[in-house]
Amino acid sequence: MERGGRFLSLASAFFLVASSLPSTRPTGPLLGVSPQDEKYYRSSVIACKDGSKTFSLDRLNDGFCDCVDGTDEPGTSACPESKFYCRNAGSMPQLLFSSRVNDHICDCCDGSDEYDGSTYCPNTCINKNVLEKGYNSVKSYGDNTNLFEAKRNNWNDLILKLKELKIIVTMEVFLLVCVIVFGLSRRQNRFKRRRPH
């Protein structure tokens, strides 16, 4: 019975660590807000753009749709009518439907629409900018250091994400092995008890 207790406490610890991974709450209160609208969201009480009601600043991007038009949820997928603003520094900004936020598809080239951490989105805005302007525009980066630095940073980000994934997979494999070993030992103990001596 002591082995079972240790196993359950180990499993509980694993799930506690797994549940402490990044949350789906936006990283900043103005995430998804276009620069033109930032002043609109700076007061402590904000009106829905359709004039239907007001909400407090702490309810901005809280994951609950207070305004029918989605004014209060520009950075989440809580309101079907809201739009998410991708800043895409180094490329063209864009607006997305809120349903595309944290949907495991990188829609913004800066990856800001997938902030919950479940999907790795490298910042490809600089690369897109180069492709949009054509191959000759690489010269505008001087000696290409900025371009290569950006690519190296993207690779470094990818390597870090893969290392994190490796740790998580290793923990899951360890937990699976523990479950199998525990099950086999328990089965063997039952078999020994049933066997006549």
C-alpha positions as CSV (number, residue, x, y, z in Angstrom):
1,M,0.0,0.0,0.0
2,E,3.0,2.3,0.7
3,R,4.1,2.0,-2.9
4,G,0.7,3.0,-4.2
5,G,0.7,6.1,-1.9
6,R,4.1,7.1,-3.2
7,F,3.0,6.6,-6.8
8,L,-0.2,8.7,-6.3
9,S,1.9,11.5,-4.7
10,L,4.3,11.3,-7.6
11,A,1.4,11.5,-10.1
12,S,-0.1,14.4,-8.2
13,A,3.2,16.2,-8.3
14,F,3.4,15.7,-12.1
15,F,-0.1,17.0,-12.7
16,L,0.6,20.0,-10.4
17,V,3.7,20.8,-12.5
18,A,1.7,20.3,-15.7
19,S,-1.1,22.6,-14.6
20,S,1.4,25.3,-13.7
21,L,2.3,25.7,-17.4
22,P,1.4,29.0,-19.1
23,S,-2.2,30.1,-18.8
24,T,-4.5,31.2,-21.6
25,R,-4.9,34.7,-20.2
26,P,-3.3,37.4,-22.3
27,T,0.1,38.7,-21.3
28,G,-0.9,42.3,-21.3
29,P,-4.1,44.2,-20.8
30,L,-3.9,45.8,-24.3
31,L,-3.1,42.7,-26.2
32,G,-5.0,42.6,-29.4
33,V,-5.7,46.4,-29.3
34,S,-4.7,48.5,-32.3
35,P,-2.4,51.5,-31.5
36,Q,-5.2,53.8,-32.7
37,D,-7.5,52.4,-30.0
38,E,-5.1,52.4,-27.1
39,K,-6.3,55.7,-25.8
40,Y,-9.9,54.4,-25.8
41,Y,-8.9,51.7,-23.3
42,R,-6.8,53.9,-20.9
43,S,-9.7,55.0,-18.6
44,S,-10.9,53.0,-15.5
45,V,-14.4,52.7,-16.9
46,I,-14.7,51.9,-20.6
47,A,-17.8,52.0,-22.8
48,C,-18.7,49.3,-25.3
49,K,-18.3,50.8,-28.7
50,D,-21.9,50.1,-29.6
51,G,-22.9,52.1,-26.5
52,S,-24.9,49.3,-24.9
53,K,-23.0,49.3,-21.5
54,T,-19.7,50.0,-19.7
55,F,-17.1,47.8,-18.1
56,S,-14.1,48.4,-15.8
57,L,-10.5,48.1,-16.9
58,D,-10.0,44.9,-14.9
59,R,-12.6,43.2,-17.1
60,L,-10.7,43.9,-20.3
61,N,-9.5,40.6,-21.8
62,D,-10.7,38.6,-18.8
63,G,-12.2,35.8,-21.0
64,F,-15.8,36.8,-20.5
65,C,-17.8,38.7,-23.1
66,D,-19.4,41.8,-21.5
67,C,-20.0,43.8,-24.7
68,V,-22.1,42.3,-27.6
69,D,-19.7,43.9,-30.1
70,G,-16.6,42.4,-28.4
71,T,-15.1,45.7,-27.3
72,D,-14.0,44.2,-24.0
73,E,-12.3,41.2,-25.4
74,P,-9.9,42.2,-28.2
75,G,-7.2,39.8,-27.0
76,T,-9.3,36.7,-26.4
77,S,-11.7,34.5,-28.3
78,A,-14.5,35.1,-25.8
79,C,-16.6,37.3,-28.0
80,P,-17.5,36.2,-31.6
81,E,-17.7,39.8,-32.8
82,S,-14.3,40.9,-31.5
83,K,-11.2,41.4,-33.6
84,F,-7.6,40.7,-32.6
85,Y,-4.9,43.2,-33.8
86,C,-1.6,41.7,-34.9
87,R,1.2,44.4,-34.6
88,N,3.5,42.4,-36.8
89,A,6.5,44.7,-36.3
90,G,8.6,44.5,-39.4
91,S,5.7,43.5,-41.6
92,M,2.1,44.5,-42.3
93,P,-0.3,44.7,-39.2
94,Q,-3.5,42.8,-39.6
95,L,-6.9,42.2,-37.9
96,L,-8.1,38.6,-37.2
97,F,-11.4,37.3,-36.1
98,S,-11.3,36.4,-32.4
99,S,-12.0,32.8,-33.1
100,R,-8.4,32.6,-34.5
101,V,-6.8,33.5,-31.1
102,N,-5.1,30.5,-29.5
103,D,-6.5,28.1,-32.1
104,H,-3.0,26.4,-32.5
105,I,-2.5,28.1,-35.9
106,C,0.0,30.9,-36.2
107,D,-1.9,33.6,-38.0
108,C,0.1,36.7,-37.0
109,C,3.7,36.6,-38.2
110,D,4.8,37.8,-34.8
111,G,3.0,34.9,-33.1
112,S,1.0,37.2,-30.8
113,D,-2.3,35.4,-31.5
114,E,-1.0,32.2,-29.9
115,Y,0.1,33.6,-26.5
116,D,-1.1,30.6,-24.4
117,G,2.1,28.7,-25.1
118,S,0.5,25.6,-26.5
119,T,1.7,26.4,-30.0
120,Y,5.2,27.6,-30.9
121,C,5.0,30.5,-33.3
122,P,8.4,31.9,-34.3
123,N,8.5,35.6,-35.3
124,T,8.7,35.5,-39.1
125,C,7.8,39.2,-39.7
126,I,11.3,40.2,-40.8
127,N,11.5,37.3,-43.2
128,K,8.1,38.1,-44.7
129,N,9.1,41.8,-45.0
130,V,12.2,40.7,-47.0
131,L,10.1,38.4,-49.2
132,E,7.5,41.1,-49.8
133,K,10.1,43.6,-51.0
134,G,12.0,41.1,-53.1
135,Y,15.5,39.6,-52.9
136,N,17.3,42.9,-53.6
137,S,15.9,44.4,-50.5
138,V,18.3,42.2,-48.4
139,K,20.9,44.9,-49.1
140,S,18.8,47.3,-47.1
141,Y,19.8,45.4,-44.0
142,G,23.3,46.5,-44.4
143,D,25.7,43.6,-44.1
144,N,22.8,41.2,-43.5
145,T,23.6,41.0,-39.8
146,N,20.1,42.0,-38.7
147,L,18.5,39.4,-41.0
148,F,20.9,36.6,-39.9
149,E,20.5,37.7,-36.3
150,A,16.8,37.4,-36.6
151,K,17.1,34.0,-38.1
152,R,19.5,32.9,-35.4
153,N,17.1,34.2,-32.7
154,N,14.3,32.2,-34.3
155,W,16.4,29.0,-34.3
156,N,17.4,29.7,-30.7
157,D,13.7,30.1,-29.7
158,L,12.9,26.9,-31.5
159,I,15.8,25.0,-29.7
160,L,14.5,26.3,-26.3
161,K,11.0,25.2,-27.1
162,L,12.2,21.7,-28.2
163,K,14.2,21.4,-25.0
164,E,11.1,22.3,-22.9
165,L,9.1,19.8,-25.0
166,K,11.8,17.1,-24.3
167,I,11.5,17.7,-20.6
168,I,7.7,17.4,-20.7
169,V,7.9,14.2,-22.8
170,T,10.5,12.7,-20.5
171,M,8.3,13.4,-17.5
172,E,5.3,11.8,-19.3
173,V,7.4,8.7,-20.3
174,F,8.6,8.4,-16.7
175,L,5.1,8.6,-15.4
176,L,3.9,6.0,-17.9
177,V,6.7,3.7,-16.9
178,C,5.8,4.2,-13.2
179,V,2.2,3.3,-14.0
180,I,3.2,0.2,-15.9
181,V,5.6,-1.0,-13.2
182,F,3.1,-0.3,-10.5
183,G,0.4,-2.2,-12.4
184,L,2.7,-5.2,-13.1
185,S,3.9,-5.4,-9.5
186,R,0.3,-5.2,-8.2
187,R,-0.7,-8.0,-10.7
188,Q,2.2,-10.1,-9.6
189,N,1.3,-9.7,-5.9
190,R,-2.3,-10.7,-6.6
191,F,-1.1,-13.7,-8.6
192,K,1.2,-14.8,-5.7
193,R,-1.6,-14.5,-3.2
194,R,-4.0,-16.7,-5.3
195,R,-1.4,-19.4,-5.9
196,P,-1.5,-22.3,-3.4
197,H,1.8,-23.0,-1.6
